């Protein structure tokens, strides 16, 4: 499962709706009635891998943390009779004990037995026929909010006569360049007060380009759906998966997006449409309340017990695209870096009030801190240049906030294996 963040964001709204019911009354933030409801996040694809299933308990509206379900027995049963078992990897996170893949046309059923002996199972789900994802394209356009930017769109053609249903998610990767990276760094020589010598900081060359160029990553958190049931030719053309505003710094140099297309059954698509309705609702107090969103998982031991979640069987097809800023916005100024790197500070080497007791080496009776050394030790600053002004002994170096000269604050300086410059 590539992304479950949107599922848990929507969960909070769902639980609030369960508590509110169908009429508007005074809302009490303390909730108890639905605490403990089983929450299942499960998807089987046609990828050969260790599949994963997440199990937790519904939390009260006012609680931020998720309560994982521990020590459950989890399995997926195929219509051939083969059973794929899962084991708990981390609390509430279950992975299959073997590599396997789902097969379009085959039927699968999820089974769960909690440590308390409660049994749950999904309906038997047939994995749909796989539809390859169309080529990704980029288009410069202005969105509905008046923002100039780039849209990532796709199309699927020749899908036959039967309607098709799709869900998408994506991973964005982007190059980050520290705007004020410097080949030198500050090195603390003496940081002990009143040891007979003054505080001392020197500069030394870096032994690598670490922090100069990095690679950021972020995953989609929204539900993205489309279908061909209302389209004239049963084809998808120019469907927008993502829009990135030109002012977003992730476009500054080189950008890549990997889009996954899941071919869904009509029932799974309907469920995710309902889930999307929760996620885009402006307020849980709106006049139209969708009520409890019923999935395909139910209790075998208590017919009155609700379950939140859906066991989806969906073959997946993926495409990746790369482009550089100049490909879309040639000759235009780059987006602003997330932090301003114009102001140069020069913190004191010896703080005001520094005083050592006469004749007592190692005993400080004043303010014996070094602002410069404290900032270096806390890893908050980077070297930006030497202060060549007269009487600069106590302010020897200009410095900048760490992100200005070290992009690892925003990403990894290890180039991904798939990256193409």
Buried (B, 14 or more C-beta within 10 A) or exposed (E): BBBBEBBBBBBBBBBBBBBBEEEEEEEEEEBEEBBEBBBBBBBBBBBEEBBBBBBBBBBBBEEEEBBBBEEBBBBBBBEEEEEBEBEBEEEBBBBBEEEBEBBBEBBBBBBBBBEEEBBBBBBBBEBBEBBEBBEBEBEEEEEEEEBEBBBBBBBBEEBEEEBBBBBBBBBBBBBBBBBBBBEBBBEBEBBEBBEEEEBBBEBEEBEEEBBBBBBBEEBBBBBBBBBBEEBEEBBBEEBBBBBBBBEBBBBBBBBBBBBBBBBBBEBBBBBBBBBBBBBEBEEBEEEEBEEBBEBBBBBEEEEEBBBBBBBBBBBBBBBBBBBBBEEBBEEEEBBEBEBEBEEBBBBBBBBEEBEBEEEEEEEBEBEBBBBBBBBBEEEEBBBBBEBEEEEEEBBBBBBBBBBBBBBBBBBEBEEEEEEEE
